[in-house]
Amino acid sequence: KGPYDSLILSKHPLTNTKVDDNHVVITNLILNEVEISIVGIHLLTGGTKENFNNSLQQIDYLKTIVGGTNKNLILIGDLNMTSTSRRFSKFLRETNLYTVTSYTKPTSTWPAFLPNFLGIQLEHVLFSDNFKLINKKNANNFGSDHRPLIVDLNY
């Protein structure tokens, strides 16, 4: 409904879906009798001190969600952090989540009007250690200023 809202679509049925005031979508799916939790978020941005403070509160809230979720977790969304930032590295360390970054095959998601090699990656797919990344690529931007990030994971 708004610029910071998220949507999770799945070809598998989603259960226990919740959307809260922190722009977080939390849902589960059952795949081969295993429950997987999926969390989607778009961290606030906009250059104001209020939005920056709100994004820090969102990050702390995400840490709480990750800590209270089963071990099969995928966190997706526009985190408004690059994979080389200290804040991103600290978040990965504190949540015990993983991702893969390649400097030889970058997947820049913003801004879409620049060539991939000149952009930065703000969208991320983070996952618990029982997942393995199979493939990561960008798709066409479909008129957005961000490129979608497509990730194939194996459980």
URJO-V184041 format. One record per pair of residues at least 12 apart in sequence whose ideal C-beta (glycine too) atoms are under 6 Angstrom apart, sorted by the first residue. I is the first residue (numbers start at 1). J is the second residue. D is the distance in Angstrom with one decimal. If there is no record, write none. Layout:
BEGIN
[[I:J:D] [I:J:D]]
END
This chain:
BEGIN
[[4:23:4.6] [4:42:4.6] [4:44:5.9] [6:25:4.9] [6:40:3.9] [6:41:6.0] [6:42:5.4] [6:77:5.7] [8:25:5.3] [8:27:5.6] [8:38:5.8] [8:40:4.9] [10:29:5.8] [12:29:4.6] [14:27:4.5] [14:29:5.5] [15:28:5.0] [16:28:5.1] [22:58:5.4] [22:61:5.1] [23:42:5.7] [24:41:5.0] [25:40:4.2] [26:39:5.4] [36:72:4.5] [37:69:4.6] [37:70:5.7] [37:73:4.9] [38:74:5.0] [39:65:5.9] [39:75:4.8] [40:76:5.1] [40:77:5.1] [41:77:4.3] [42:77:5.4] [42:78:4.5] [43:55:4.7] [43:58:5.4] [43:79:5.3] [43:80:4.5] [45:80:4.6] [63:94:5.9] [63:95:5.9] [66:95:4.4] [71:128:5.5] [73:128:4.6] [74:127:5.0] [75:126:4.3] [76:125:5.2] [78:122:5.5] [78:123:5.2] [79:124:5.1] [80:122:5.5] [82:120:5.0] [83:101:4.3] [83:121:5.9] [97:126:4.1] [98:127:5.8] [99:124:5.8] [99:126:5.1] [100:133:4.7] [107:121:5.7] [107:136:5.5] [107:138:5.3] [107:149:5.9] [108:120:5.7] [108:121:5.5] [109:121:5.1] [109:122:5.4] [109:123:4.2] [109:146:5.2] [109:147:4.8] [109:149:5.5] [110:122:4.8] [110:146:5.0] [111:145:5.4] [112:141:3.8] [112:145:5.4] [112:146:5.9] [112:147:5.0] [123:149:4.4] [125:151:4.2] [131:153:4.6] [131:155:5.7] [132:154:4.7] [134:152:4.1] [134:154:5.2] [135:152:4.3] [136:151:5.0] [137:150:5.3]]
END
